[in-house]
């Protein structure tokens, strides 16, 4: 029976304190360049960043009539933006005031944003200027007044002021606040959004203590690694690491990498609004980037870029990939292309984190962080044996509180202190974890979670009344000219009488266009649409997605290039 504990020493007990207290009030950290704006080259030192946080800490609870934002600890704040330094500063100011917030996907449509606002109960929105139109559409639906909408960054209008404008025009006390407010055990810090088999995204509730406990786990892991026979690579000559920050900070991977880690492991983040292959490869030699944290789709884009061969990658000593499975062949390929650097893997989900590798094994997901426990469970609820596939269950102080406002989903996923991940793993006798497949119906496309039910519901809402029944599942496609196989959404549709009478190709195009209007790009039906007479279901009405996928795979085998 497999029930394992981390092989690393237990981390110290996490104190019940504010995240901001832990990250910003530590003494003895010398001032250094903390962030660089990739668009302008503007550098923010740690001191400048903390000053921004403290000024926001003054203005957030101040009444609007007095030049403030009129935001209080009883509220939930939604943040809807691509990456920018003001985003990170706002997060830290909200933490300091113990005001919970919800980072919403920067790719969300107005329909998706409405859902996020509703399930969190957000009453104030900070958005990027280029997301203002979508924000206004969603705010109107849920009843958030325009007076509670602020511009985080970008061009402003007469009606909507930005953080920078309000700070520049405000009067501040001679002495700015230097401390965060105290918090209670399990006090909500923020929520992240995760899709599941129930369809629409759920709000994963994380406490201040979750984050601090996880930070202690990371520090314990690093200390153990540095004392091991094969320590991880560190910045040359003891200098600061320089991380290329392009992962979205509304996602747990980007949030931890760029908004938390640089404050307890001092370093510099070159913050990009979003990933752009050519721009990213330009920034690496320009800023002597040492660390790249990515997702497999970005690793593939870098590896395939013609610009890679002419890019000086000599400063890079650390490559990491997470949020989705990275094939050993792709890992090995890019590692060789950039000077035989070792690619590490990070297994991270909104509800918790598995850990990292303490020695490199090709194809392995790593081992447990300090203080964590794991078990693999068969479908019948019994524990699997070593080397046997089962659903991975995790326990530890970093595991989320549950799903905000969704007791049913919380009870199903968080069981007696254990998190049911829905992922299928094998555990070997050395305590290493080997990913097998996604147990839930949820897909991961380019590191982002996609719910089949969300796409199904969107198709059923088509105003033309063309869809009678539908099932969506992931199918494998080969990325052109590579060994990489990606799983993408495909729909099997039963048409209504009206749909049957129409030209099939025109119906297919109309449904694809509808999905592209309703949902984010990574949720589009890249696997195609098939028209069928009926959807296979079990006696209890459960859609047999695997049957659809297997039939599709038999009829459409995936062929990949043999060329690396």
C-alpha positions in Angstrom: 0.0 0.0 0.0 1.5 3.3 -1.1 1.3 6.1 1.5 4.5 8.1 1.5 5.9 11.1 3.4 8.5 13.5 2.1 12.1 12.2 2.5 13.2 15.7 3.3 13.3 17.2 6.9 10.1 18.7 8.3 9.8 22.4 7.8 9.4 24.7 10.8 5.9 25.5 11.9 4.6 28.4 9.9 3.7 31.4 12.1 0.2 32.8 11.8 1.2 36.1 10.2 0.3 38.2 7.2 2.0 37.3 3.9 3.2 40.9 3.6 4.8 40.7 7.1 6.8 37.7 6.0 7.8 39.0 2.6 8.3 42.8 3.1 9.2 43.3 6.7 12.3 41.1 6.8 15.5 42.9 7.8 18.9 42.6 6.3 17.9 42.3 2.7 20.1 44.9 0.7 18.3 47.0 -1.8 18.6 45.7 -5.4 16.7 45.8 -8.7 13.6 43.8 -8.1 11.6 44.2 -11.3 12.4 45.4 -14.9 9.6 46.4 -17.2 10.4 44.5 -20.4 8.6 47.0 -22.6 10.3 50.2 -21.3 13.4 48.9 -19.6 12.4 50.8 -16.4 13.9 49.3 -13.3 12.2 49.1 -9.9 14.4 48.6 -6.8 13.1 46.7 -3.8 12.9 50.0 -1.9 10.9 51.7 -4.6 8.5 48.7 -4.8 7.9 48.7 -1.1 7.2 52.5 -1.2 4.6 51.8 -3.9 3.0 49.2 -1.7 2.9 51.4 1.3 1.3 54.3 -0.6 -1.3 51.9 -2.0 -1.8 50.7 1.6 -2.7 54.3 2.5 -5.0 54.9 -0.5 -6.9 51.6 -0.8 -9.2 52.1 2.3 -9.4 55.9 1.8 -12.7 57.2 0.6 -13.0 58.0 -3.1 -14.0 61.6 -2.4 -10.7 62.0 -0.6 -8.7 60.7 -3.5 -8.6 57.0 -2.5 -10.1 53.7 -3.8 -12.6 53.1 -1.0 -11.8 49.4 -0.7 -12.1 47.6 2.6 -11.3 44.2 4.2 -14.9 43.1 4.0 -14.7 43.2 0.2 -13.4 40.9 -2.5 -11.3 42.7 -5.2 -11.0 41.3 -8.8 -7.9 41.9 -10.8 -8.2 41.6 -14.6 -4.9 42.3 -16.3 -1.9 41.0 -18.1 1.4 41.1 -16.2 2.7 44.5 -15.0 4.6 45.7 -12.0 1.6 47.6 -10.7 -0.3 44.3 -10.6 2.4 42.8 -8.2 2.4 46.0 -6.1 -1.4 45.9 -5.8 -1.3 42.2 -4.7 1.1 43.1 -1.9 -0.9 46.1 -0.8 -4.0 44.0 -0.6 -2.2 41.4 1.4 -0.9 44.0 3.8 -4.4 45.2 4.4 -5.8 41.6 4.6 -8.2 42.4 1.7 -8.8 39.2 -0.3 -8.5 39.3 -4.1 -9.2 37.2 -7.2 -6.7 37.3 -10.1 -8.9 36.7 -13.2 -7.6 35.2 -16.4 -6.4 38.1 -18.6 -7.8 36.1 -21.6 -11.3 35.9 -20.2 -14.3 37.0 -22.3 -17.0 39.1 -20.7 -19.1 35.9 -20.1 -16.2 34.2 -18.3 -15.4 37.3 -16.3 -19.1 37.5 -15.2 -18.8 34.0 -13.8 -15.6 34.9 -11.9 -17.1 38.0 -10.4 -20.3 36.2 -9.4 -18.7 33.2 -7.6 -16.2 35.4 -5.7 -18.7 38.2 -4.9 -16.1 40.8 -6.1 -17.3 44.4 -5.6 -14.2 46.3 -7.0 -12.3 45.7 -10.2 -8.7 46.7 -11.1 -8.2 46.1 -14.8 -5.6 46.9 -17.4 -6.6 49.6 -19.8 -6.7 47.1 -22.7 -9.3 45.1 -20.7 -11.6 48.0 -19.9 -14.2 47.3 -22.5 -14.6 43.6 -21.4 -14.6 44.8 -17.8 -17.4 47.2 -18.3 -19.5 44.6 -20.1 -19.1 42.2 -17.2 -19.5 44.8 -14.5 -22.8 45.9 -16.0 -24.2 42.3 -15.9 -23.3 41.7 -12.2 -24.1 45.2 -11.0 -20.7 46.7 -10.2 -20.8 50.5 -10.7 -18.2 52.2 -12.8 -17.1 54.1 -9.7 -15.7 50.8 -8.4 -13.5 50.2 -11.5 -9.9 51.4 -11.7 -7.2 51.2 -14.3 -4.2 49.1 -13.1 -1.9 50.2 -16.0 -2.0 51.5 -19.5 -3.8 54.5 -21.1 -6.5 56.1 -19.0 -9.7 58.1 -19.7 -11.3 61.1 -18.0 -13.7 58.8 -16.2 -11.4 56.0 -15.1 -8.2 56.8 -13.2 -5.1 54.7 -12.9 -3.2 53.7 -9.8 -0.3 55.9 -10.9 -2.6 59.0 -11.4 -4.2 58.6 -8.0 -0.9 58.1 -6.2 0.7 61.1 -8.0 -2.2 63.4 -7.0 -2.7 62.2 -3.4 -1.5 63.7 -0.2 0.3 61.3 2.1 1.2 61.3 5.8 4.7 62.2 6.6 5.3 58.6 7.8 3.9 55.8 5.6 2.7 52.6 7.2 5.5 50.1 7.7 3.5 47.1 9.0 0.8 44.8 7.7 -2.4 44.2 9.6 -2.5 40.9 11.6 -4.5 38.0 10.3 -6.1 34.9 11.9 -5.5 31.3 11.2 -6.9 30.2 7.8 -7.8 33.8 6.9 -8.5 34.1 3.2 -5.7 35.8 1.3 -6.7 35.3 -2.4 -8.5 32.9 -4.7 -7.3 31.3 -7.9 -9.5 29.8 -10.6 -9.4 26.1 -11.4 -11.7 24.1 -13.8 -13.1 20.7 -12.9 -15.6 18.1 -14.0 -18.4 20.3 -12.8 -17.8 22.6 -15.7 -17.2 26.3 -14.9 -14.1 27.4 -13.0 -14.1 27.1 -9.3 -12.6 29.6 -6.9 -9.7 28.0 -5.0 -9.5 29.6 -1.5 -5.9 30.1 -0.2 -5.0 31.5 3.2 -2.0 33.6 4.3 -0.8 30.5 6.2 -1.0 28.4 3.1 1.5 30.7 1.4 3.9 31.0 4.3 3.9 27.2 4.9 4.6 26.7 1.2 7.4 29.2 1.4 9.0 27.3 4.3 8.7 24.1 2.3 10.5 25.7 -0.6 13.3 27.0 1.7 13.6 23.6 3.3 13.8 21.9 -0.1 16.4 24.4 -1.3 18.5 23.9 1.8 18.4 20.1 1.4 19.3 20.4 -2.3 22.3 22.7 -1.5 23.6 20.1 0.9 23.1 17.2 -1.5 25.7 15.5 -3.7 24.2 17.2 -6.8 23.1 20.7 -5.7 21.0 22.8 -8.1 22.7 25.5 -10.2 23.0 28.9 -8.6 23.7 32.4 -9.9 27.4 32.8 -10.9 29.7 34.3 -8.2 26.9 34.5 -5.7 25.1 37.2 -7.8 21.4 37.7 -8.0 19.4 35.5 -10.4 17.6 37.2 -13.2 14.3 35.5 -14.1 12.3 36.0 -17.4 8.8 36.6 -16.1 6.3 35.9 -18.8 4.0 33.3 -17.1 0.6 34.9 -16.3 0.5 35.9 -12.7 -3.2 35.1 -12.5 -2.0 31.5 -12.6 -0.5 29.8 -9.5 2.8 29.1 -11.3 3.4 32.7 -12.3 2.1 34.1 -9.1 4.5 32.1 -6.9 7.4 32.5 -9.3 7.2 36.3 -9.8 5.1 37.7 -6.9 6.4 35.7 -4.0 9.7 33.9 -4.6 11.8 37.1 -5.4 10.9 38.4 -2.0 12.3 35.5 0.1 15.0 34.5 -2.5 16.2 37.9 -3.7 16.5 38.3 -7.4 15.4 40.3 -10.4 12.4 39.6 -12.6 12.2 40.9 -16.1 8.4 41.1 -16.3 6.8 40.6 -19.7 3.0 41.3 -20.2 2.7 37.9 -22.0 4.8 35.5 -23.8 6.3 36.5 -27.2 9.0 34.2 -28.6 11.0 36.8 -30.5 10.8 39.3 -27.7 11.7 36.7 -25.1 14.8 35.6 -27.0 15.8 39.2 -27.4 15.5 39.9 -23.6 17.6 36.9 -22.5 21.0 38.3 -23.6 20.0 41.9 -23.1 19.4 41.4 -19.4 21.6 38.4 -18.9 18.7 36.2 -17.9 19.8 33.3 -15.6 16.5 31.6 -15.0 13.6 30.6 -17.2 10.4 29.1 -15.8 8.0 28.0 -18.5 5.3 25.7 -19.7 5.8 22.9 -22.3 4.2 24.9 -25.1 6.7 27.8 -24.6 9.5 25.3 -24.4 8.4 24.0 -27.8 8.2 27.5 -29.3 11.7 28.4 -28.0 13.1 25.1 -29.4 11.5 25.6 -32.8 12.4 29.3 -33.2 14.9 30.1 -36.0 16.1 32.9 -33.7 17.3 30.5 -31.0 20.5 29.6 -32.9 21.6 33.2 -33.0 20.6 34.0 -29.4 23.3 34.1 -26.7 21.9 31.8 -24.0 25.2 31.5 -22.1 23.8 33.4 -19.1 21.0 30.9 -18.6 21.8 28.3 -15.9 18.3 27.2 -14.8 15.4 25.9 -16.9 12.2 24.8 -15.4 8.9 23.6 -16.8 5.6 23.2 -15.0 1.7 23.3 -15.1 1.6 20.5 -17.7 3.5 17.4 -18.6 6.8 18.0 -20.4 7.9 15.1 -22.6 11.5 13.8 -22.0 12.3 14.2 -25.7 11.4 17.9 -25.7 13.2 18.5 -22.4 16.3 16.8 -23.7 16.2 18.7 -27.0 16.1 22.2 -25.6 18.6 21.4 -22.9 21.0 20.4 -25.6 20.2 23.5 -27.7 21.1 25.9 -24.9 24.3 24.3 -23.8 23.3 21.0 -22.1 21.5 22.7 -19.2 19.4 20.4 -17.0 15.7 20.9 -17.3 13.8 20.6 -14.0 10.1 20.0 -13.6 7.6 21.6 -11.2 4.3 19.9 -10.5 1.9 22.7 -9.5 -1.9 23.0 -9.2 -4.0 25.8 -7.7 -5.1 23.6 -4.8 -1.5 22.6 -3.8 1.9 21.7 -5.0 3.6 18.3 -5.3 7.2 19.4 -5.2 10.3 19.3 -7.3 13.2 17.1 -8.2 16.1 16.6 -5.9 18.0 14.7 -8.6 17.4 14.6 -12.3 15.6 11.5 -13.6 14.3 11.7 -17.2 10.5 11.7 -17.4 10.0 11.9 -13.6 7.9 14.6 -11.9 10.0 14.7 -8.8 9.4 14.1 -5.1 7.4 15.6 -2.3 8.2 19.0 -0.7 9.1 18.9 3.0 6.2 18.2 5.3 4.0 16.6 2.6 2.3 13.2 2.4 0.9 11.4 -0.6 -1.0 8.3 -1.5 -2.2 6.8 -4.8 -5.7 5.5 -4.8 -7.4 3.0 -7.0 -10.9 3.6 -8.5 -12.4 1.3 -5.8 -10.9 3.6 -3.0 -8.1 1.2 -1.9 -4.5 2.3 -1.9 -2.4 1.3 -4.9 0.9 -0.5 -4.7 4.4 0.9 -5.6 4.6 1.2 -9.4 0.8 0.9 -9.8 -1.2 3.8 -11.3 -3.7 5.5 -9.1 -5.2 8.9 -8.4 -2.8 11.1 -6.5 -4.0 12.4 -3.1 -1.9 15.0 -1.2 -1.8 16.3 2.3 0.2 19.3 3.8 0.0 22.8 5.2 0.1 24.2 1.6 -3.1 22.6 0.6 -5.9 25.1 -0.1 -8.9 25.8 2.3 -11.4 24.6 -0.3 -13.6 26.1 -3.0 -15.1 29.4 -2.2 -18.9 29.3 -2.0 -19.0 25.7 -3.2 -19.3 23.2 -0.3 -20.3 20.3 -2.6 -17.1 20.5 -4.7 -15.1 21.1 -1.5 -16.4 18.0 0.1 -15.7 15.9 -3.1 -12.1 17.2 -3.5 -10.9 17.8 0.0 -11.4 14.6 2.0 -10.3 14.4 5.7 -7.3 16.8 5.1 -6.4 15.1 1.8 -6.6 16.8 -1.6 -7.8 14.6 -4.4 -5.8 15.9 -7.4 -7.6 14.0 -10.1 -4.2 13.2 -11.7 -3.0 9.7 -12.2 0.5 8.9 -11.0 2.8 6.0 -10.1 5.1 6.2 -7.1 8.3 4.2 -7.1 10.0 2.8 -4.0 12.4 5.7 -3.8 9.6 8.1 -3.4 9.6 9.5 -6.9 6.4 10.4 -8.8 5.7 9.5 -12.4 2.8 11.2 -14.1 0.5 8.9 -16.1 -2.5 10.9 -17.2 -5.2 13.4 -16.3 -7.8 11.6 -14.3 -10.5 14.2 -14.4 -12.2 15.2 -17.6 -10.5 18.5 -17.3 -7.9 19.1 -20.0 -4.7 21.1 -19.9 -4.0 23.0 -23.0 -0.7 24.9 -23.1 -0.6 24.7 -19.3 -4.1 26.2 -18.9 -7.0 24.1 -17.5 -10.0 23.6 -19.9 -13.3 22.2 -18.8 -15.2 20.1 -21.5 -18.5 21.0 -19.8 -17.9 24.7 -20.1 -17.4 24.3 -23.9 -20.5 22.0 -24.1 -22.6 24.5 -22.3 -21.5 27.2 -24.7 -22.4 25.1 -27.7 -25.8 24.4 -26.2 -26.4 28.1 -25.8 -25.9 28.8 -29.5 -28.8 31.2 -30.4 -29.5 29.4 -33.7 -30.8 26.3 -31.9 -28.5 24.0 -33.9 -27.3 21.7 -31.1 -29.4 19.0 -29.5 -26.7 17.2 -27.5 -22.9 17.5 -27.3 -19.8 16.0 -25.7 -16.4 17.5 -25.6 -13.1 15.7 -24.8 -9.4 16.0 -25.5 -7.8 14.4 -28.5 -4.2 14.3 -29.5 -2.8 16.2 -32.4 0.9 16.4 -33.5 2.3 19.9 -33.7 3.6 20.3 -37.3 7.1 19.2 -37.9 7.9 18.1 -34.3 7.7 15.2 -31.9 5.4 17.1 -29.7 1.8 15.8 -29.2 -0.7 18.2 -27.7 -4.1 17.4 -26.3 -6.8 19.8 -27.5 -10.6 20.0 -27.3 -12.9 18.3 -29.8 -16.7 18.3 -29.9 -19.1 15.6 -30.9 -22.4 17.2 -31.8 -25.9 15.9 -32.2 -27.8 18.4 -34.4 -31.4 19.5 -34.0 -33.7 19.1 -37.0 -32.9 22.6 -37.9 -29.2 21.9 -37.8 -29.6 18.7 -39.9 -31.3 20.7 -42.7 -28.4 23.1 -43.0 -25.2 22.6 -44.9 -22.8 20.7 -42.6 -19.7 22.8 -43.4 -21.6 26.0 -42.7 -22.9 24.7 -39.4 -19.4 23.6 -38.4 -18.0 27.1 -39.2 -20.9 28.8 -37.4 -20.3 26.7 -34.2 -16.6 27.3 -34.3 -17.1 31.0 -34.7 -19.5 31.0 -31.8 -17.0 29.3 -29.5 -14.3 31.7 -30.5 -16.6 34.6 -29.6 -17.7 33.1 -26.3 -14.5 31.5 -24.9 -10.8 32.1 -24.6 -8.4 31.1 -27.4 -7.0 28.0 -25.5 -10.6 26.7 -25.2 -11.3 26.8 -29.0 -12.1 23.5 -30.7 -8.7 22.9 -32.3 -9.5 19.2 -32.4 -12.5 19.8 -34.7 -16.2 19.2 -34.6 -17.8 15.9 -35.6 -21.5 15.4 -36.2 -22.9 12.2 -34.7 -26.3 10.5 -34.3 -26.0 10.1 -30.5 -23.6 10.7 -27.6 -22.6 7.4 -25.9 -23.7 7.4 -22.3 -23.7 5.0 -19.3 -26.9 3.7 -17.8 -26.8 6.6 -15.3 -26.4 9.2 -18.1 -22.7 9.8 -17.7 -21.1 10.7 -21.0 -18.6 8.0 -22.1 -15.9 10.5 -23.3 -13.2 7.8 -23.3 -15.2 5.8 -25.9 -15.4 8.8 -28.2 -11.7 9.5 -27.8 -10.6 6.0 -28.4 -12.7 5.7 -31.5 -11.3 9.0 -32.8 -7.7 7.8 -32.1 -8.3 4.5 -34.0 -9.6 6.4 -37.0 -7.1 9.2 -36.8 -3.7 7.9 -35.5 -1.2 10.6 -34.6 1.9 10.7 -36.7 4.9 12.7 -35.4 8.1 13.8 -37.0 11.1 11.6 -36.2 13.3 14.6 -36.5 14.4 16.3 -33.3 
